Amino acid sequence: MPLLAGFEVVQLGDGLAAAVCARLLADIGANVTCIDPDISTPLAAYLNHGKTIVTADRAARRGLSTANLIVCEGRPDDLRDRQRDTDALRRVNPLAALVYISPFGQAGPKANDPASDLTLFFASGIARLLTGQVDDLAEPPMRPVGEQSAFIGGLAAACAGTHAVLAVKPGTVIDVSIQEALATLAMTELARAGLTGRTRPRKRLTDGNGATVTILPARDGYAAISPREDRQWKSWLGVMGSPGWGSEPRFATKPDRVANWDALHALMSAWSRQHDKQRIADAAQAAHVPSFPLREPAEQLESSQLAHRNLYRSLDIGGRVVKAPGPPFGLRITDTGRRLAARGDGPMPLSGVRVLDFSWVIAGPTATRYLAAMGGEILKIEAPGRGDPGRASELHSVLGQAKRSVVLDLKKPEAVAVARALAAKSDLLVENFATGVMDRLGLGAEALQELNPDLLYVSASGLGRTGPEAHAVAYGTLLQCYAGFAGLNRHPDIPPRVGLAWLDPMCGLMLAFIVAAGLWHRRRTGGVARIDFSMIEAMLWTMAEPLLATQLAAPPKPLGNHSSRYVPHAVYRCAGEDKWISVVARNDEEWRRLCAIAPALSPMAGFGFRERAEQRAAIDQTLADWLRPRTADATAAELLRAGIPAAALATSLDLVESNHLNERGFWEAHRAGVLPGLPWRASFGRTSGPAPELGADTDAVLREVLRLSSDEIAALRASGALG
């Protein structure tokens, strides 16, 4: 039985983010009815494939009245005009969870501002970070490939909406802001700005950070490597044949390599250009150095790993059969024969749900942070010493919120015994260790199922737990390269960069979503899921547009901010250091309004789309000349007042100081400043609390959950099990 069989969803309107949300729900079994969706493009056709499509008539009204979840996209004024606001939908269905998706949320000073994919990436600050640090500030900031604002907004909606259905009190309302969903992809940057109030955000100029992860040119493309640890660096030198320069003092330590990065990259590139990208990656992986080739979307369609895991499904689009990505969740469901409600009766969706959290770094801790915000009791298991690497930065201050820290040295059998005992008392386990680690410890899904048949078990890994590449050493940034994402997110004629750690926080949303779906299934049917989550598959799920284009048209190429649908659709420099503005005219009316504001455009005011496309270069140059002496913020505000999508390039500090975000309650008070909240507002609120010190809750958890005495805890500590 599919995980969400019997879960009724209505998708209202033609919004792309709403279609993404409902696509994810449908992919794991939900019955989705679409009322007046968009199916005009291959991407829209894929997103709405397999759903029941109806028009806004009496039959649609019946579907609305019985839905568990209603997903609707639009600005508040538009929703009221179309009678899709909360009051109107409540008259049809007083019990369903309502999820609203919009550019800036349903409340706040910017709630009715127009926006596009490009301007949302500027308003969220992600365009400044996306491609990593540049060599020249004249290089324009950019949006990523594939309508990613809709995908991130849709994922946030699916995550929050599925949790909302779990709430004890029916009729919950979720308000998803795409700006906030995008902004939270850069959690470390946001936390640093919120806690330090730093007035000069990190510049876009390069600073040698490639010493952690970088891209090298190959004979047939590019390969990404990450010899970030000293042992990996030594192994990488061996892969390159132990060159003489490798022993030079200027490259001895990671700080040395950062300081001399340009020279180092040139030397490595001289070697890498002599070899094929796959050969470089294979040799590196054999030496336990994380590495992958930068693949094109067409190469991923022929992947033996993805074929083994059955990622792709055949789909008819416009009379042509194509491969389209399926869900990134390997699922195995065991029927226990009994339905389980949560142990608690609190107001939050996960009240009474205990989560045993073995995850670390970004993806898993992001997911369990969302689970904590939804009311779950998170027992974060950490190693003695430094604990989660996120503690080395501001990241833990955000991702550790409202969790309990338990230190266990899993090298000790006594600690493993404690972990097994905690699993027996938990509802859910989340882990993202390398493939095979949990099984070797005796903490694998099958071993723990014998202790606790009701335990929902979630494993996250780079390429999944099965298949020929399951044991490859992977980081999220490398998988962005492997998937083809990094290779497409660049301007023409500029080499690819690794860029922002995009995939990890995005996977956090997907993981939290699938947990909620698993809990809903367990409560409804008694079925207990074993979830095998693949990060590369999640990345490709959100890259549906370039994957489809590869098969239906020509293989996609890096296009920067170019759009085939809108003119103008570009970014322009403004007065000040690294100040930019994004401007989009989506139709003739917005174009005429823009011409009325920018006098030099007035001779072209009568142009339709075809004429604008033919005169794209002239339009861009005219706008560039007009905007160069102007201030980005003031000009964006003027254009927005005229109903034209525009946004200045935001920094993290701009977001901290944003009246709109503060009015929406996005920022949470912290003893050292403020911390970013969630990418949605929920009628049931959110659970907050400080991030714990390492091991701060060890004794309390052992007493409260396992009922251990002080003497028993002391014996465990003496054995070294507790560090």
Secondary structure as the mmCIF struct_conf table of DSSP 4:
data_model
#
loop_
_struct_conf.conf_type_id
_struct_conf.id
_struct_conf.beg_label_comp_id
_struct_conf.beg_label_asym_id
_struct_conf.beg_label_seq_id
_struct_conf.end_label_comp_id
_struct_conf.end_label_asym_id
_struct_conf.end_label_seq_id
TURN_TY1_P TURN_TY1_P1 LEU A 3 GLY A 6
STRN STRN1 GLU A 8 LEU A 12
BEND BEND1 GLY A 13 ASP A 14
HELX_RH_AL_P HELX_RH_AL_P1 LEU A 16 ASP A 27
TURN_TY1_P TURN_TY1_P2 ILE A 28 GLY A 29
STRN STRN2 ASN A 31 ILE A 35
BEND BEND2 ASP A 36 ASP A 36
BEND BEND3 SER A 40 THR A 41
HELX_RH_AL_P HELX_RH_AL_P2 PRO A 42 LEU A 47
TURN_TY1_P TURN_TY1_P3 ASN A 48 GLY A 50
BEND BEND4 LYS A 51 LYS A 51
STRN STRN3 THR A 52 VAL A 54
BEND BEND5 ALA A 56 ASP A 57
HELX_RH_AL_P HELX_RH_AL_P3 ARG A 58 THR A 66
BEND BEND6 ASN A 68 ASN A 68
STRN STRN4 LEU A 69 GLU A 73
BEND BEND7 GLY A 74 GLY A 74
HELX_RH_AL_P HELX_RH_AL_P4 PRO A 76 ASP A 81
TURN_TY1_P TURN_TY1_P4 ARG A 82 GLN A 83
BEND BEND8 ASP A 85 ASP A 85
HELX_RH_AL_P HELX_RH_AL_P5 THR A 86 VAL A 92
BEND BEND9 PRO A 94 ALA A 96
STRN STRN5 ALA A 97 SER A 102
BEND BEND10 PRO A 103 PHE A 104
BEND BEND11 GLN A 106 GLY A 108
TURN_TY1_P TURN_TY1_P5 PRO A 109 ASN A 112
HELX_RH_AL_P HELX_RH_AL_P6 ASP A 117 ALA A 123
TURN_TY1_P TURN_TY1_P6 SER A 124 SER A 124
BEND BEND12 GLY A 125 GLY A 125
HELX_RH_AL_P HELX_RH_AL_P7 ILE A 126 LEU A 129
TURN_TY1_P TURN_TY1_P7 LEU A 130 THR A 131
STRN STRN6 VAL A 134 VAL A 134
BEND BEND13 ASP A 135 ASP A 135
TURN_TY1_P TURN_TY1_P8 LEU A 137 ALA A 138
BEND BEND14 GLU A 139 GLU A 139
HELX_LH_PP_P HELX_LH_PP_P1 PRO A 140 PRO A 141
HELX_LH_PP_P HELX_LH_PP_P2 ARG A 143 PRO A 144
BEND BEND15 VAL A 145 GLY A 146
HELX_RH_AL_P HELX_RH_AL_P8 GLN A 148 LEU A 166
BEND BEND16 VAL A 168 PRO A 170
STRN STRN7 VAL A 173 SER A 177
HELX_RH_AL_P HELX_RH_AL_P9 ILE A 178 ALA A 183
HELX_RH_3T_P HELX_RH_3T_P1 THR A 184 ALA A 186
HELX_RH_AL_P HELX_RH_AL_P10 MET A 187 THR A 196
BEND BEND17 THR A 199 ARG A 200
HELX_LH_PP_P HELX_LH_PP_P3 PRO A 201 LYS A 203
BEND BEND18 ARG A 204 ARG A 204
STRN STRN8 LEU A 205 LEU A 205
BEND BEND19 GLY A 208 GLY A 208
HELX_RH_3T_P HELX_RH_3T_P2 ASN A 209 ALA A 211
TURN_TY1_P TURN_TY1_P9 THR A 212 THR A 212
BEND BEND20 VAL A 213 VAL A 213
STRN STRN9 THR A 214 ALA A 218
TURN_TY1_P TURN_TY1_P10 ARG A 219 ASP A 220
STRN STRN10 GLY A 221 ILE A 225
BEND BEND21 GLU A 229 GLU A 229
HELX_RH_AL_P HELX_RH_AL_P11 ASP A 230 VAL A 239
TURN_TY1_P TURN_TY1_P11 MET A 240 GLY A 241
HELX_RH_3T_P HELX_RH_3T_P3 GLY A 244 SER A 247
BEND BEND22 GLU A 248 GLU A 248
HELX_RH_3T_P HELX_RH_3T_P4 PRO A 249 PHE A 251
BEND BEND23 ALA A 252 THR A 253
HELX_RH_AL_P HELX_RH_AL_P12 LYS A 254 ALA A 259
TURN_TY1_P TURN_TY1_P12 ASN A 260 ASN A 260
HELX_RH_AL_P HELX_RH_AL_P13 TRP A 261 SER A 272
TURN_TY1_P TURN_TY1_P13 ARG A 273 GLN A 274
BEND BEND24 HIS A 275 HIS A 275
HELX_RH_AL_P HELX_RH_AL_P14 LYS A 277 ALA A 286
TURN_TY1_P TURN_TY1_P14 ALA A 287 HIS A 288
STRN STRN11 SER A 291 PRO A 293
HELX_RH_AL_P HELX_RH_AL_P15 PRO A 297 LEU A 301
TURN_TY1_P TURN_TY1_P15 GLU A 302 GLU A 302
HELX_RH_AL_P HELX_RH_AL_P16 SER A 304 HIS A 308
TURN_TY1_P TURN_TY1_P16 ARG A 309 ASN A 310
STRN STRN12 TYR A 312 ILE A 317
TURN_TY1_P TURN_TY1_P17 GLY A 318 GLY A 319
STRN STRN13 ARG A 320 PRO A 325
BEND BEND25 PRO A 328 PRO A 328
STRN STRN14 PHE A 329 ASP A 335
BEND BEND26 GLY A 337 ARG A 338
BEND BEND27 ARG A 343 ARG A 343
BEND BEND28 PRO A 347 MET A 348
TURN_TY1_P TURN_TY1_P18 PRO A 349 GLY A 352
STRN STRN15 ARG A 354 ASP A 357
TURN_TY1_P TURN_TY1_P19 VAL A 361 ILE A 362
HELX_RH_AL_P HELX_RH_AL_P17 ALA A 363 ALA A 373
TURN_TY1_P TURN_TY1_P20 MET A 374 GLY A 375
STRN STRN16 GLU A 377 GLU A 382
BEND BEND29 PRO A 384 ARG A 386
BEND BEND30 ASP A 388 ASP A 388
HELX_RH_3T_P HELX_RH_3T_P5 PRO A 389 ALA A 392
BEND BEND31 SER A 393 SER A 393
TURN_TY1_P TURN_TY1_P21 GLU A 394 GLU A 394
HELX_RH_AL_P HELX_RH_AL_P18 LEU A 395 LEU A 399
TURN_TY1_P TURN_TY1_P22 GLY A 400 ALA A 402
STRN STRN17 LYS A 403 VAL A 407
TURN_TY1_P TURN_TY1_P23 LEU A 410 LYS A 411
BEND BEND32 LYS A 412 LYS A 412
HELX_RH_AL_P HELX_RH_AL_P19 PRO A 413 ALA A 424
TURN_TY1_P TURN_TY1_P24 LYS A 425 LYS A 425
BEND BEND33 ASP A 427 ASP A 427
STRN STRN18 LEU A 428 GLU A 431
HELX_LH_PP_P HELX_LH_PP_P4 PHE A 433 ALA A 434
TURN_TY1_P TURN_TY1_P25 THR A 435 GLY A 436
HELX_RH_AL_P HELX_RH_AL_P20 VAL A 437 LEU A 441
TURN_TY1_P TURN_TY1_P26 GLY A 442 GLY A 442
BEND BEND34 GLY A 444 GLY A 444
HELX_RH_AL_P HELX_RH_AL_P21 ALA A 445 LEU A 451
TURN_TY1_P TURN_TY1_P27 PRO A 453 ASP A 454
STRN STRN19 LEU A 456 SER A 461
BEND BEND35 GLY A 462 LEU A 463
BEND BEND36 ARG A 465 GLY A 467
TURN_TY1_P TURN_TY1_P28 PRO A 468 HIS A 471
HELX_RH_AL_P HELX_RH_AL_P22 GLY A 476 ALA A 483
TURN_TY1_P TURN_TY1_P29 GLY A 484 GLY A 484
HELX_RH_AL_P HELX_RH_AL_P23 PHE A 485 LEU A 488
BEND BEND37 ASN A 489 ARG A 490
TURN_TY1_P TURN_TY1_P30 PRO A 492 ASP A 493
BEND BEND38 ILE A 494 ILE A 494
BEND BEND39 LEU A 500 LEU A 500
HELX_RH_AL_P HELX_RH_AL_P24 LEU A 503 THR A 525
STRN STRN20 GLY A 527 SER A 534
HELX_RH_AL_P HELX_RH_AL_P25 MET A 535 TRP A 541
TURN_TY1_P TURN_TY1_P31 THR A 542 MET A 543
HELX_RH_AL_P HELX_RH_AL_P26 ALA A 544 LEU A 552
BEND BEND40 ALA A 553 ALA A 554
TURN_TY1_P TURN_TY1_P32 GLY A 560 ASN A 561
BEND BEND41 SER A 564 ARG A 565
BEND BEND42 VAL A 567 PRO A 568
STRN STRN21 HIS A 569 ARG A 573
BEND BEND43 ALA A 575 GLY A 576
TURN_TY1_P TURN_TY1_P33 GLU A 577 ASP A 578
STRN STRN22 TRP A 580 VAL A 584
BEND BEND44 ASN A 587 ASN A 587
HELX_RH_AL_P HELX_RH_AL_P27 ASP A 588 ILE A 597
BEND BEND45 ALA A 598 ALA A 598
HELX_RH_3T_P HELX_RH_3T_P6 PRO A 599 MET A 604
TURN_TY1_P TURN_TY1_P34 ALA A 605 GLY A 606
HELX_RH_AL_P HELX_RH_AL_P28 PHE A 609 GLU A 614
TURN_TY1_P TURN_TY1_P35 GLN A 615 GLN A 615
HELX_RH_AL_P HELX_RH_AL_P29 ARG A 616 LEU A 627
TURN_TY1_P TURN_TY1_P36 ARG A 628 PRO A 629
BEND BEND46 ARG A 630 ARG A 630
HELX_RH_AL_P HELX_RH_AL_P30 ALA A 632 ARG A 641
TURN_TY1_P TURN_TY1_P37 ALA A 642 GLY A 643
STRN STRN23 ALA A 646 ALA A 648
HELX_RH_AL_P HELX_RH_AL_P31 SER A 652 VAL A 656
TURN_TY1_P TURN_TY1_P38 GLU A 657 GLU A 657
HELX_RH_AL_P HELX_RH_AL_P32 ASN A 659 GLU A 663
TURN_TY1_P TURN_TY1_P39 ARG A 664 GLY A 665
STRN STRN24 TRP A 667 HIS A 670
TURN_TY1_P TURN_TY1_P40 ARG A 671 ALA A 672
STRN STRN25 GLY A 673 PRO A 676
BEND BEND47 PRO A 679 PRO A 679
STRN STRN26 TRP A 680 ALA A 682
TURN_TY1_P TURN_TY1_P41 SER A 683 PHE A 684
HELX_LH_PP_P HELX_LH_PP_P5 PRO A 690 GLU A 693
TURN_TY1_P TURN_TY1_P42 LEU A 694 ASP A 697
HELX_RH_AL_P HELX_RH_AL_P33 THR A 698 GLU A 704
TURN_TY1_P TURN_TY1_P43 VAL A 705 LEU A 706
HELX_RH_AL_P HELX_RH_AL_P34 SER A 710 SER A 719
TURN_TY1_P TURN_TY1_P44 GLY A 720 LEU A 722
#
